[in-house]
Amino acid sequence: MALMNHSFELAARPVGLPKRTDWNFKETPVREPGADELLVKIIYISLDPAMRGWMNESRSYVPPVGIGEVMRALALGRVIESRNPKFAAGEFVYGALGVQEYAVSNGSGLTKVVPGAAPLSVYLGALGMTGMTAYFGLLEVGRPQPGETVVVSGAAGAVGSVAGQIAKIKECHVVGIAGSAEKCDYVVKELGFDAAINYKTEDVRKSLQNLCPKGIIVYFDNVGGDILDAVLTQLARGARIVICGAISQYNNTTRMKGPSNYMSLLVNRASMTGMLVFDYAARFPEAAREMAKWMAEGKLKSREQIVEGLQTFPDTFLKLFAGENTGKLILKVAEP
């Protein structure tokens, strides 16, 4: 019996928050891999805020997902058939395999995963693209030094939680910003941040004044908007701001809100730099080795929030924008 694939294809460009009708759920036969191709059965799908930007028809660092195309997403799976000499049946791989049950690939952009070193889901979290983003964004762009004050927004999220922990490993004073008392407790009590601010119940600017009396040297920004503006008022001289994301702005139906306090960059001789993890692809093995070592030593923790069922994708994806996830949000499609 031929295998059948189930997938979510983009049906419309969303306005504001995506709706279920912005995707079509399709059932199609799985085609045989051709020369130099392989067939992957997907186990886990990574759900990331960047996916929202890929749905827009606008200039970005990657082309938008086309109408009628399988929704782009990083995923991890097992090779079940291969005509590519670089991959063998039974191996585990991750890459941009999409929101679907099966994917045929030519192998480009796929990374092999050795099972047993860590749970497979961690390779979409701290040891995957999420961890790489935190690692290179903080260490290469933020360049924290021991004793410096580092502030991380989206601190309980997939990238922010790893960035804050790495800052602690580098002996910094780390303050997280998150959206609930539970998340603030998590980053302080479980991840070792020095303090946390609940932006929904606290005055962020005043809290930053109290917690960062000498100013902020490194700010790792995942949210943009009002929180970025508040941080700009508390910069120390020579501060470095890492622009990793702006999740507060992704579903705007009006123009994106820019920082009104940007002159603080001039006054404090500070910098604000955007980063894309793909620029560091050649160094991913280096980062993975170091982070795996930190995990083995108990210095770096990874939390994955796993939701089961491919058909839950539209609703599960929206958890990212409602602040309902802690750590890395992953969709489970099949058993390993």
C-alpha distance (Angstrom), angle and dihedral (degrees) to the residues before:
residue distance angle dihedral
M1 . . .
A2 3.82 . .
L3 3.79 117.2 .
M4 3.79 117.2 -109.9
N5 3.78 121.8 -145.7
H6 3.79 125.3 -148.2
S7 3.79 117.7 -158.9
F8 3.78 144.9 161.1
E9 3.81 113.7 -121.4
L10 3.79 123.7 -168.4
A11 3.80 108.6 -104.6
A12 3.82 102.1 173.7
R13 3.81 142.2 3.9
P14 3.82 105.8 -99.8
V15 3.78 122.4 -122.6
G16 3.79 107.0 -150.2
L17 3.79 114.1 -31.3
P18 3.80 112.7 13.6
K19 3.81 116.8 -106.9
R20 3.79 128.9 -149.8
T21 3.82 88.1 -108.8
D22 3.82 89.3 62.5
W23 3.82 86.3 76.5
N24 3.78 134.7 48.7
F25 3.80 118.7 -142.6
K26 3.80 106.4 -138.9
E27 3.79 136.9 -169.4
T28 3.80 115.4 -157.2
P29 3.81 136.5 157.2
V30 3.80 115.8 -94.7
R31 3.78 109.2 -116.3
E32 3.78 122.5 -137.4
P33 3.82 115.0 -102.2
G34 3.77 113.5 -104.5
A35 3.78 129.9 -144.4
D36 3.84 111.2 -39.0
E37 3.81 91.0 3.9
L38 3.79 132.5 116.7
L39 3.79 135.4 -158.1
V40 3.80 117.9 -131.7
K41 3.80 126.9 -164.4
I42 3.79 104.9 -147.6
I43 3.79 118.7 -131.0
Y44 3.80 104.9 170.1
I45 3.82 132.2 20.1
S46 3.79 121.2 -157.4
L47 3.82 114.9 -133.8
D48 3.80 111.8 -153.5
P49 3.81 135.5 171.5
A50 3.81 89.5 -124.3
M51 3.80 88.5 70.4
R52 3.79 88.7 72.6
G53 3.80 90.6 60.3
W54 3.80 91.5 48.9
M55 3.81 88.5 61.5
N56 3.82 92.8 62.0
E57 3.78 121.7 89.3
S58 3.78 95.8 -130.4
R59 3.78 139.4 108.2
S60 3.78 112.1 -77.6
Y61 3.79 142.4 141.2
V62 3.83 90.4 -77.5
P63 3.81 130.5 28.7
P64 3.80 114.8 -93.7
V65 3.78 120.0 -100.6
G66 3.79 105.9 -93.9
I67 3.78 123.1 -122.6
G68 3.80 105.8 -94.7
E69 3.81 93.6 22.6
V70 3.80 124.7 119.0
M71 3.81 108.7 -94.6
R72 3.79 108.6 -96.8
A73 3.80 115.9 -117.6
L74 3.77 139.9 144.6
A75 3.78 111.2 -106.4
L76 3.79 141.2 172.0
G77 3.76 125.2 -138.9
R78 3.79 149.5 145.9
V79 3.80 124.1 -92.6
I80 3.80 107.4 -121.0
E81 3.81 98.3 173.8
S82 3.79 131.0 13.6
R83 3.77 137.8 -174.5
N84 3.78 90.5 168.2
P85 3.83 113.2 98.1
K86 3.82 91.4 -145.2
F87 3.81 93.5 62.4
A88 3.81 133.1 48.9
A89 3.77 131.7 -159.5
G90 3.80 110.5 -93.4
E91 3.81 95.6 33.5
F92 3.80 120.8 122.4
V93 3.80 119.6 -129.0
Y94 3.79 139.2 172.0
G95 3.78 132.7 -157.2
A96 3.81 142.1 109.7
L97 3.80 95.4 -36.2
G98 3.82 97.9 144.6
V99 3.80 138.1 -132.7
Q100 3.79 98.4 -52.2
E101 3.80 144.0 92.5
Y102 3.81 98.8 -110.3
A103 3.79 132.7 24.4
V104 3.80 132.0 -169.2
S105 3.81 111.1 -149.7
N106 3.79 138.7 175.8
G107 3.81 87.6 -140.5
S108 3.78 96.0 -107.1
G109 3.79 110.9 143.2
L110 3.80 94.5 6.1
T111 3.81 119.9 133.3
K112 3.79 123.6 -158.5
V113 3.80 118.8 -126.1
V114 3.79 124.0 -153.6
P115 3.81 107.4 -142.9
G116 3.77 117.4 -137.7
A117 3.81 98.2 39.7
A118 3.82 88.1 86.8
P119 3.82 136.6 -17.7
L120 3.79 109.4 -70.3
S121 3.81 92.1 -117.3
V122 3.82 90.4 61.8
Y123 3.82 88.1 67.9
L124 3.80 87.7 68.7
G125 3.82 89.7 45.2
A126 3.78 130.1 36.5
L127 3.82 94.3 -7.3
G128 3.79 94.6 41.8
M129 3.79 137.1 58.3
T130 3.81 91.1 -54.1
G131 3.78 92.6 58.2
M132 3.79 92.3 42.3
T133 3.79 90.2 54.3
A134 3.80 92.0 52.1
Y135 3.80 93.2 43.0
F136 3.80 99.1 50.3
G137 3.79 95.9 32.8
L138 3.77 92.6 54.9
L139 3.80 101.5 34.7
E140 3.81 101.5 35.8
V141 3.81 101.1 33.3
G142 3.81 102.8 22.9
R143 3.82 94.5 37.6
P144 3.83 95.6 -167.7
Q145 3.79 119.9 -160.6
P146 3.82 126.9 -155.3
G147 3.80 111.9 -79.8
E148 3.80 95.6 19.1
T149 3.80 121.6 128.0
V150 3.80 114.2 -112.6
V151 3.82 122.6 -172.1
V152 3.81 121.1 -164.5
S153 3.81 125.2 -168.3
G154 3.78 120.2 -156.2
A155 3.78 82.0 31.6
A156 3.81 96.5 167.4
G157 3.80 93.0 47.3
A158 3.77 128.8 96.4
V159 3.80 98.5 -89.4
G160 3.80 99.8 27.8
S161 3.80 94.6 52.7
V162 3.81 91.1 54.5
A163 3.81 94.3 42.7
G164 3.80 91.5 53.3
Q165 3.79 92.8 48.7
I166 3.79 91.8 50.3
A167 3.81 89.0 50.8
K168 3.81 88.5 54.4
I169 3.82 90.5 48.8
K170 3.82 86.0 54.7
E171 3.83 88.5 54.1
C172 3.79 98.0 -109.7
H173 3.81 130.3 146.6
V174 3.81 102.1 -109.7
V175 3.80 128.4 -160.0
G176 3.80 119.8 -176.3
I177 3.79 128.7 -157.8
A178 3.82 116.8 -150.6
G179 3.80 140.6 156.9
S180 3.80 106.6 -113.2
A181 3.79 142.6 32.0
E182 3.81 89.4 -113.1
K183 3.79 92.1 54.5
C184 3.80 92.0 47.0
D185 3.80 89.9 51.4
Y186 3.80 89.7 48.9
V187 3.81 96.0 54.3
V188 3.81 93.4 44.8
K189 3.81 103.0 37.5
E190 3.81 100.2 32.9
L191 3.79 105.2 25.3
G192 3.80 98.6 35.3
F193 3.81 101.7 -120.3
D194 3.80 111.6 160.3
A195 3.81 94.2 -129.5
A196 3.79 142.4 -12.8
I197 3.80 136.6 -148.9
N198 3.80 123.4 -146.2
Y199 3.79 101.0 -144.4
K200 3.81 91.8 -165.5
T201 3.81 95.0 60.3
E202 3.81 104.8 21.8
D203 3.78 136.0 65.4
V204 3.80 97.7 -110.9
R205 3.79 95.1 -157.8
K206 3.82 94.1 51.3
S207 3.80 92.3 43.9
L208 3.80 90.5 52.0
Q209 3.80 89.8 51.1
N210 3.80 90.1 53.9
L211 3.81 97.5 42.4
C212 3.82 98.0 38.7
P213 3.84 103.4 39.3
K214 3.82 92.9 162.8
G215 3.79 93.0 46.5
I216 3.79 133.9 -103.9
I217 3.80 117.5 -65.9
V218 3.81 99.7 179.8
Y219 3.80 125.9 24.7
F220 3.81 118.6 -173.7
D221 3.80 104.4 -160.7
N222 3.78 122.6 -158.0
V223 3.81 99.4 154.0
G224 3.83 113.8 39.1
G225 3.82 118.8 -170.1
D226 3.80 121.9 78.0
I227 3.80 95.0 -7.6
L228 3.79 92.1 56.2
D229 3.79 88.4 49.6
A230 3.81 91.4 51.8
V231 3.80 92.3 49.5
L232 3.80 91.7 50.8
T233 3.81 89.5 63.2
Q234 3.82 91.5 57.6
L235 3.80 102.5 48.2
A236 3.78 122.4 136.1
R237 3.80 121.0 -140.3
G238 3.79 110.8 -75.1
A239 3.80 94.3 17.7
R240 3.81 120.1 168.9
I241 3.80 120.5 -146.7
V242 3.80 117.9 -162.6
I243 3.81 112.4 -153.7
C244 3.78 103.1 -154.4
G245 3.81 99.7 150.1
A246 3.79 146.4 -23.8
I247 3.79 105.5 -143.1
S248 3.82 92.3 164.0
Q249 3.81 88.5 66.0
Y250 3.79 104.2 41.0
N251 3.79 97.5 92.8
N252 3.81 98.1 39.7
T253 3.77 116.2 139.4
T254 3.81 89.5 -163.4
R255 3.79 129.7 52.4
M256 3.80 116.7 -56.8
K257 3.80 112.2 -94.3
G258 3.78 113.0 -117.6
P259 3.81 126.3 -158.0
S260 3.80 112.8 -82.7
N261 3.82 92.4 -168.3
Y262 3.80 95.2 58.7
M263 3.83 92.5 123.2
S264 3.80 85.8 77.2
L265 3.80 85.3 77.0
L266 3.79 89.4 63.0
V267 3.81 96.5 42.1
N268 3.80 92.4 49.1
R269 3.82 97.0 36.9
A270 3.78 86.0 -122.0
S271 3.78 132.7 155.2
M272 3.80 134.5 -138.8
T273 3.80 114.5 -161.1
G274 3.78 132.2 -179.9
M275 3.79 118.8 -137.8
L276 3.79 135.0 -162.4
V277 3.77 118.4 -167.0
F278 3.82 92.5 -143.6
D279 3.82 89.0 71.1
Y280 3.81 88.1 69.7
A281 3.81 98.0 46.5
A282 3.80 93.8 121.7
R283 3.81 89.3 59.5
F284 3.82 98.7 47.5
P285 3.84 93.4 105.5
E286 3.81 90.0 54.2
A287 3.80 92.1 52.3
A288 3.81 93.2 44.0
R289 3.81 91.8 53.5
E290 3.79 93.3 50.4
M291 3.80 94.6 45.2
A292 3.81 92.1 46.6
K293 3.81 87.6 53.3
W294 3.82 90.8 51.1
M295 3.79 90.1 49.5
A296 3.80 91.8 50.2
E297 3.82 88.8 51.1
G298 3.81 91.6 50.2
K299 3.80 93.2 -115.5
L300 3.80 96.4 113.7
K301 3.80 124.9 46.8
S302 3.79 127.9 -166.0
R303 3.79 124.7 -158.4
E304 3.78 121.4 -169.1
Q305 3.79 121.8 -169.2
I306 3.80 103.9 -154.6
V307 3.80 122.9 -163.5
E308 3.81 117.7 -170.9
G309 3.78 126.5 -133.9
L310 3.80 132.7 51.0
Q311 3.80 91.0 -132.9
T312 3.82 90.6 62.6
F313 3.82 90.5 64.9
P314 3.85 99.9 107.7
D315 3.81 93.6 50.1
T316 3.79 95.9 37.7
F317 3.82 91.4 50.4
L318 3.81 90.2 58.3
K319 3.81 90.6 60.1
L320 3.80 86.0 79.4
F321 3.80 91.8 63.6
A322 3.79 96.8 39.8
G323 3.80 91.9 55.1
E324 3.80 90.6 -119.2
N325 3.81 97.4 132.4
T326 3.78 130.2 80.7
G327 3.78 115.4 -162.5
K328 3.78 121.5 -15.5
L329 3.82 116.6 -6.3
I330 3.80 111.9 -142.9
L331 3.79 133.9 175.7
K332 3.80 115.1 -141.9
V333 3.80 112.7 -145.0
A334 3.81 103.5 168.5
E335 3.78 143.4 -3.3
P336 3.83 115.8 -86.9
